[in-house]
């Protein structure tokens, strides 16, 4: 794995365009899906998104917009 420390968060997220991630919001709702767009405010558009609450699947969405200031953390998923 390459050294990703010292890279700005937005630059790292842009490397994950068209790749799966999991986003947890401040209200503890989580979404997993494929990043198709991001902007300078770290707003994210996910494709094929699944909504989770307490690790229980609640809904599926073809597309979803997540506002950057609601994000608690982002888990970058690796497929090996």
VENQUIMO-V672336 format. One record per residue. N is the residue number from 1. RES is the residue in three letters. SS is DSSP state (A for helix, B for strand, O for the rest). PHI is phi in whole degrees, -180 to 180 (none if undefined). Layout:
# VENQUIMO-V672336
n->(N:N)
res->(RES:RES)
ss->(SS:SS)
phi->(PHI:PHI)
This chain:
# VENQUIMO-V672336
n->(1:2:3:4:5:6:7:8:9:10:11:12:13:14:15:16:17:18:19:20:21:22:23:24:25:26:27:28:29:30:31:32:33:34:35:36:37:38:39:40:41:42:43:44:45:46:47:48:49:50:51:52:53:54:55:56:57:58:59:60:61:62:63:64:65:66:67:68:69:70:71:72:73:74:75:76:77:78:79:80)
res->(UNK:UNK:UNK:UNK:UNK:UNK:UNK:UNK:UNK:UNK:UNK:UNK:UNK:UNK:UNK:UNK:UNK:UNK:UNK:UNK:UNK:UNK:UNK:UNK:UNK:UNK:UNK:UNK:UNK:UNK:UNK:UNK:UNK:UNK:UNK:UNK:UNK:UNK:UNK:UNK:UNK:UNK:UNK:UNK:UNK:UNK:UNK:UNK:UNK:UNK:UNK:UNK:UNK:UNK:UNK:UNK:UNK:UNK:UNK:UNK:UNK:UNK:UNK:UNK:UNK:UNK:UNK:UNK:UNK:UNK:UNK:UNK:UNK:UNK:UNK:UNK:UNK:UNK:UNK:UNK)
ss->(O:O:O:O:O:O:O:O:A:A:A:A:A:A:O:O:O:O:O:B:B:B:B:B:B:O:O:O:B:B:B:B:B:B:B:B:B:B:O:O:O:O:O:B:B:B:B:B:B:B:B:B:B:O:O:B:B:B:B:B:B:B:B:B:B:B:O:A:A:A:B:B:B:B:B:B:O:O:O:O)
phi->(none:-74:-77:-102:-75:89:-89:-66:-55:-65:-64:-68:-64:-63:-70:-99:-60:70:-127:-77:-140:-128:-117:-108:-93:-63:-90:72:-83:-122:-131:-120:176:-104:-70:-118:-160:-149:-135:-69:-96:63:-67:-124:-112:-110:-106:54:-85:-121:-97:-127:-141:55:63:-102:-69:-110:-162:-121:-134:-67:-144:-148:-104:-113:-75:-58:-77:-95:-81:-88:-157:-125:-105:-84:-95:-109:-108:-119)
